[in-house]
Amino acid sequence: MQNSSERPRRIRVDREGPLLVEGPVEVTDGDGVVHESRRFEVAICTCRRSRTFPWCDTNHRRKAARKSTVPRQPDRTEGEET
């Protein structure tokens, strides 16, 4: 697939998420397999947790949510016995 547009593709980077790329796109993985999407925008996985790699399936959100739901130990108040 060739980029028929004369302007460059737009890619948005999210530090805690995927790369959002204007489509259509072709992505060649490390094994040389070409993955194609004709969507107007695609989310490319950067965390490698996606079951549909190289496309993002939002698995990065589940890991981030697990970190934030760890119960905190209550703060001890003065005079409280241990």
DSSP file with accessible surface (Angstrom, degrees, kcal/mol):
  #  RESIDUE AA STRUCTURE BP1 BP2  ACC     N-H-->O    O-->H-N    N-H-->O    O-->H-N    TCO  KAPPA ALPHA  PHI   PSI    X-CA   Y-CA   Z-CA
    1    1 A M              0   0   81      0, 0.0     2,-0.3     0, 0.0    25,-0.1   0.000 360.0 360.0 360.0 130.2    0.0    0.0    0.0
    2    2 A Q        -     0   0  185     23,-0.1     2,-0.9     2,-0.0     3,-0.1  -0.803 360.0-112.8-105.5 147.9    1.4    3.4   -0.9
    3    3 A N        -     0   0   71     -2,-0.3    22,-0.0     1,-0.2     6,-0.0  -0.683  31.5-176.3 -77.4 106.5    0.6    6.6    0.8
    4    4 A S        +     0   0  121     -2,-0.9     2,-0.2     2,-0.0    -1,-0.2   0.671  55.6  92.7 -81.0 -15.5   -1.3    8.5   -2.0
    5    5 A S        -     0   0   49      1,-0.1     4,-0.1     2,-0.1    -2,-0.0  -0.501  68.8-146.3 -77.9 145.9   -1.6   11.6    0.1
    6    6 A E  S    S+     0   0  201     -2,-0.2    -1,-0.1     2,-0.1    -3,-0.0   0.691  79.0  78.5 -85.0 -18.1    1.1   14.3   -0.2
    7    7 A R  S    S-     0   0  119      1,-0.1    -2,-0.1     3,-0.0     3,-0.1  -0.601  93.0 -99.6 -87.7 154.0    0.9   15.3    3.4
    8    8 A P        -     0   0  104      0, 0.0     2,-0.1     0, 0.0    -1,-0.1  -0.296  41.4 -96.9 -68.7 155.7    2.7   13.2    6.1
    9    9 A R        -     0   0   78     -4,-0.1     2,-0.5     1,-0.1    14,-0.0  -0.413  36.8-125.6 -67.1 146.5    0.7   10.7    8.2
   10   10 A R        -     0   0  152     -2,-0.1    12,-2.2    13,-0.1     2,-0.4  -0.843  27.4-175.3 -98.9 129.3   -0.3   12.0   11.6
   11   11 A I  E     -A   21   0A  96     -2,-0.5     2,-0.5    10,-0.2    10,-0.2  -0.992   8.6-159.0-125.9 127.1    0.8    9.9   14.6
   12   12 A R  E     -A   20   0A 127      8,-3.0     8,-2.7    -2,-0.4     2,-0.5  -0.917   9.5-149.8-107.0 133.1   -0.3   10.8   18.1
   13   13 A V  E     -A   19   0A 112     -2,-0.5     2,-0.5     6,-0.2     6,-0.2  -0.871  10.1-170.9-105.6 129.1    1.8    9.4   21.0
   14   14 A D    >   -     0   0   91      4,-0.7     3,-1.9    -2,-0.5    -2,-0.0  -0.984  18.0-146.6-117.2 120.6    0.2    8.6   24.4
   15   15 A R  T 3  S+     0   0  245     -2,-0.5    -1,-0.1     1,-0.3     4,-0.0   0.796 100.3  35.8 -58.4 -29.8    2.7    7.7   27.1
   16   16 A E  T 3  S+     0   0  155      2,-0.1    -1,-0.3    -3,-0.1    48,-0.1   0.113 124.4  31.3-111.1  22.6    0.3    5.3   28.7
   17   17 A G  S <  S-     0   0    4     -3,-1.9    -3,-0.2     1,-0.1     3,-0.0  -0.754  91.2 -51.3-154.1-159.3   -1.3    3.9   25.6
   18   18 A P        -     0   0   14      0, 0.0    -4,-0.7     0, 0.0     2,-0.5  -0.195  52.3 -97.5 -83.5 173.3   -1.0    3.0   22.0
   19   19 A L  E     -AB  13  44A  52     25,-2.6    25,-3.2    -6,-0.2     2,-0.6  -0.810  35.5-145.7 -84.8 129.2    0.3    5.0   19.0
   20   20 A L  E     -AB  12  43A  44     -8,-2.7    -8,-3.0    -2,-0.5     2,-0.4  -0.904  22.5-175.1-101.0 117.6   -2.7    6.5   17.2
   21   21 A V  E     -AB  11  42A  12     21,-2.8    21,-2.8    -2,-0.6   -10,-0.2  -0.943  29.1-117.8-120.8 132.6   -2.0    6.5   13.4
   22   22 A E  E     - B   0  41A  39    -12,-2.2    19,-0.3    -2,-0.4    18,-0.1  -0.468  59.5 -97.0 -63.2 132.6   -4.1    8.0   10.6
   23   23 A G  S    S+     0   0   11     17,-2.3     2,-0.2    -2,-0.2    15,-0.1  -0.387  88.8  66.9 -99.5-179.1   -5.0    5.1    8.3
   24   24 A P  S    S+     0   0   42      0, 0.0     2,-0.3     0, 0.0    14,-0.2   0.599  72.8 166.0 -72.6 157.7   -5.0    3.2    6.2
   25   25 A V  E     -D   37   0B  15     12,-2.4    12,-2.6    -2,-0.2     2,-0.4  -0.946  34.8-148.1-138.9 158.5   -1.7    1.6    7.3
   26   26 A E  E     -D   36   0B  84     -2,-0.3     2,-0.5    10,-0.2    10,-0.2  -0.993  17.2-165.7-121.5 133.7    0.5   -1.4    6.9
   27   27 A V  E     -D   35   0B  27      8,-3.1     8,-3.3    -2,-0.4     2,-0.6  -0.989   6.2-156.3-121.1 126.8    2.6   -2.6    9.8
   28   28 A T  E     -D   34   0B  90     -2,-0.5     6,-0.2     6,-0.2     5,-0.0  -0.909  17.1-149.8-102.5 121.2    5.5   -5.1    9.3
   29   29 A D    >   -     0   0   39      4,-2.6     3,-2.1    -2,-0.6    -1,-0.0  -0.184  34.7 -87.7 -83.3-179.2    6.2   -7.0   12.5
   30   30 A G  T 3  S+     0   0   87      1,-0.3    -1,-0.1     2,-0.1    -2,-0.0   0.708 127.4  54.5 -62.7 -21.3    9.6   -8.4   13.6
   31   31 A D  T 3  S-     0   0  149      2,-0.1    -1,-0.3     0, 0.0     3,-0.1   0.367 120.1-107.1 -92.3   1.9    9.0  -11.6   11.8
   32   32 A G  S <  S+     0   0   50     -3,-2.1     2,-0.3     1,-0.3    -2,-0.1   0.499  71.1 145.3  86.7   4.1    8.3   -9.8    8.5
   33   33 A V        -     0   0   74      1,-0.0    -4,-2.6    -5,-0.0     2,-0.5  -0.602  43.6-138.2 -78.2 132.2    4.6  -10.4    8.6
   34   34 A V  E     -D   28   0B  77     -2,-0.3     2,-0.5    -6,-0.2    -6,-0.2  -0.803  15.5-165.9 -95.6 126.8    2.6   -7.5    7.1
   35   35 A H  E     -D   27   0B  46     -8,-3.3    -8,-3.1    -2,-0.5     2,-0.4  -0.951   9.6-161.0-111.5 130.7   -0.6   -6.5    8.9
   36   36 A E  E     -D   26   0B  90     -2,-0.5     2,-0.4   -10,-0.2   -10,-0.2  -0.901  13.4-179.7-119.1 140.5   -3.0   -4.2    7.1
   37   37 A S  E     -D   25   0B  17    -12,-2.6   -12,-2.4    -2,-0.4     5,-0.1  -0.995  14.1-169.8-135.9 133.3   -5.7   -1.9    8.3
   38   38 A R        +     0   0  168     -2,-0.4   -15,-0.1   -14,-0.2    -1,-0.1   0.276  49.2 124.0-102.0   8.6   -7.9    0.3    6.1
   39   39 A R  S    S-     0   0  160      1,-0.1     3,-0.1   -14,-0.1    -2,-0.1  -0.269  73.5-117.9 -65.5 159.3   -9.5    2.1    9.1
   40   40 A F  S    S+     0   0  165      1,-0.2   -17,-2.3   -18,-0.1     2,-0.3   0.764 100.6  13.5 -72.4 -23.5   -9.3    5.9    9.2
   41   41 A E  E    S-B   22   0A  60    -19,-0.3     2,-0.3   -16,-0.0   -19,-0.2  -0.972  72.4-166.6-150.4 137.7   -7.3    5.7   12.4
   42   42 A V  E     -B   21   0A   7    -21,-2.8   -21,-2.8    -2,-0.3     2,-0.6  -0.923  17.5-135.5-125.7 152.9   -5.6    2.7   14.1
   43   43 A A  E     -B   20   0A  30     -2,-0.3    13,-2.7   -23,-0.2     2,-0.5  -0.939  19.7-157.9-107.7 117.0   -4.2    2.1   17.5
   44   44 A I  E     -BC  19  55A  30    -25,-3.2   -25,-2.6    -2,-0.6    11,-0.2  -0.855  20.9-120.5-100.3 124.9   -0.8    0.4   17.4
   45   45 A C        +     0   0    9      9,-2.6    11,-0.0    -2,-0.5   -28,-0.0  -0.360  32.2 173.3 -65.6 134.8    0.2   -1.4   20.6
   46   46 A T  S    S+     0   0   83     -2,-0.1    -1,-0.1   -29,-0.0   -29,-0.0   0.479  75.4  58.2-115.7  -9.9    3.4   -0.3   22.3
   47   47 A C  S    S-     0   0   39    -31,-0.0    -2,-0.1     0, 0.0     9,-0.0   0.591  93.4-135.4 -96.4 -13.6    3.2   -2.4   25.5
   48   48 A R  S    S+     0   0  180      1,-0.1     5,-0.1     6,-0.1    -3,-0.0   0.642  76.3 110.4  67.0  19.2    3.0   -5.8   23.7
   49   49 A R        +     0   0  109      3,-0.0     2,-0.1     2,-0.0    -1,-0.1   0.517  45.7 115.5 -94.0  -6.1    0.2   -7.0   26.0
   50   50 A S    >   -     0   0   13      1,-0.1     3,-0.9     2,-0.1     6,-0.1  -0.393  58.9-151.8 -69.1 136.3   -2.4   -7.0   23.2
   51   51 A R  T 3  S+     0   0  199      1,-0.2    -1,-0.1    -2,-0.1     5,-0.1   0.599 101.7  48.8 -77.0 -13.0   -3.9  -10.3   22.2
   52   52 A T  T >  S-     0   0   73      3,-0.4     3,-2.1     2,-0.0    -1,-0.2  -0.053 100.0-159.3-114.9  29.3   -4.3   -8.7   18.7
   53   53 A F  T <  S+     0   0   66     -3,-0.9     3,-0.1     1,-0.4    -9,-0.1  -0.179  72.0  32.9 -50.6 134.8   -0.8   -7.4   18.4
   54   54 A P  T 3  S+     0   0    3      0, 0.0    -9,-2.6     0, 0.0    -1,-0.4  -0.985 117.0  67.5 -88.1   0.1    0.2   -5.2   16.6
   55   55 A W  B <  S-C   44   0A  62     -3,-2.1    -3,-0.4   -11,-0.2     2,-0.3  -0.601  89.8-114.3 -83.0 143.5   -3.2   -3.6   17.1
   56   56 A C        +     0   0   26    -13,-2.7   -13,-0.2    -2,-0.3    -1,-0.1  -0.544  29.1 179.3 -77.3 134.6   -4.1   -2.3   20.5
   57   57 A D        -     0   0   35     -2,-0.3    -1,-0.1     0, 0.0    -2,-0.0   0.115  54.8-106.0-117.5  16.9   -6.9   -4.1   22.4
   58   58 A T  S >> S+     0   0   47      1,-0.1     3,-1.3     3,-0.1     4,-0.8   0.595  76.7 136.7  70.0  17.9   -6.6   -1.9   25.6
   59   59 A N  H 3>  +     0   0   17      1,-0.3     4,-1.5     2,-0.2     3,-0.2   0.791  64.4  69.7 -61.8 -23.9   -4.9   -4.5   27.7
   60   60 A H  H 3> S+     0   0   24      1,-0.2     4,-1.8     2,-0.2    -1,-0.3   0.850  93.4  57.8 -62.2 -29.1   -2.6   -1.7   28.9
   61   61 A R  H <> S+     0   0  161     -3,-1.3     4,-2.5     1,-0.2    -1,-0.2   0.894 101.2  54.0 -68.4 -39.8   -5.5   -0.2   30.8
   62   62 A R  H  X S+     0   0  104     -4,-0.8     4,-2.0    -3,-0.2    -1,-0.2   0.916 109.0  47.9 -64.2 -40.6   -6.2   -3.4   32.8
   63   63 A K  H  X S+     0   0   84     -4,-1.5     4,-1.7     2,-0.2    -1,-0.2   0.934 112.5  48.6 -66.3 -42.7   -2.6   -3.5   34.1
   64   64 A A  H  X S+     0   0   47     -4,-1.8     4,-1.6     1,-0.2    -2,-0.2   0.906 110.4  52.3 -63.7 -37.9   -2.7    0.2   35.0
   65   65 A A  H  X S+     0   0   49     -4,-2.5     4,-1.0     1,-0.2    -1,-0.2   0.894 105.3  54.8 -66.4 -38.4   -6.0   -0.3   36.8
   66   66 A R  H >< S+     0   0  160     -4,-2.0     3,-0.5     1,-0.2    -1,-0.2   0.909 106.0  52.3 -61.8 -39.7   -4.6   -3.1   38.9
   67   67 A K  H >< S+     0   0  152     -4,-1.7     3,-0.9     1,-0.2    -1,-0.2   0.904 110.6  47.1 -62.9 -39.7   -1.8   -0.9   40.1
   68   68 A S  H 3< S+     0   0   97     -4,-1.6    -1,-0.2     1,-0.2    -2,-0.2   0.625 105.1  59.9 -82.0 -10.8   -4.2    1.8   41.3
   69   69 A T  T <<  +     0   0  101     -4,-1.0    -1,-0.2    -3,-0.5    -2,-0.2   0.308  69.0 125.4-100.9  11.6   -6.6   -0.6   43.1
   70   70 A V    <   -     0   0   99     -3,-0.9     2,-0.1    -4,-0.2    -3,-0.0  -0.541  69.2-114.6 -69.0 124.6   -4.0   -1.9   45.5
   71   71 A P        -     0   0  114      0, 0.0     2,-0.3     0, 0.0    -1,-0.1  -0.377  27.3-132.7 -65.3 138.7   -5.5   -1.4   49.0
   72   72 A R        -     0   0  197     -2,-0.1     3,-0.0     1,-0.0    -3,-0.0  -0.653  18.1-113.9 -87.8 148.3   -3.6    1.1   51.2
   73   73 A Q        -     0   0  162     -2,-0.3     3,-0.1     1,-0.1    -1,-0.0  -0.605  41.4-106.0 -75.4 136.1   -2.7    0.3   54.8
   74   74 A P        -     0   0  108      0, 0.0     2,-0.2     0, 0.0    -1,-0.1  -0.356  36.8-106.9 -64.0 144.8   -4.6    2.7   57.1
   75   75 A D        -     0   0  126      1,-0.1     2,-0.3    -3,-0.0    -3,-0.0  -0.496  33.7-120.9 -69.4 139.9   -2.4    5.4   58.6
   76   76 A R        -     0   0  183     -2,-0.2     2,-0.3    -3,-0.1    -1,-0.1  -0.655  23.7-141.6 -82.7 139.9   -1.7    4.8   62.3
   77   77 A T    >   -     0   0  101     -2,-0.3     3,-2.0     1,-0.1    -1,-0.0  -0.677  32.7 -84.0 -98.7 158.3   -2.7    7.5   64.6
   78   78 A E  T 3  S+     0   0  201     -2,-0.3    -1,-0.1     1,-0.3     3,-0.1  -0.294 115.9  21.6 -61.2 134.1   -0.8    8.7   67.7
   79   79 A G  T 3  S+     0   0   79      1,-0.3     2,-0.3    -3,-0.1    -1,-0.3   0.367  88.1 135.2  90.4  -4.5   -1.5    6.5   70.7
   80   80 A E    <   -     0   0  104     -3,-2.0    -1,-0.3     1,-0.1     2,-0.2  -0.570  53.5-127.3 -79.4 135.4   -2.7    3.5   68.6
   81   81 A E              0   0  182     -2,-0.3    -1,-0.1    -3,-0.1    -3,-0.0  -0.567 360.0 360.0 -82.0 150.3   -1.2    0.2   69.8
   82   82 A T              0   0  142     -2,-0.2    -1,-0.1    -6,-0.0    -6,-0.0  -0.633 360.0 360.0-105.2 360.0    0.5   -2.2   67.3
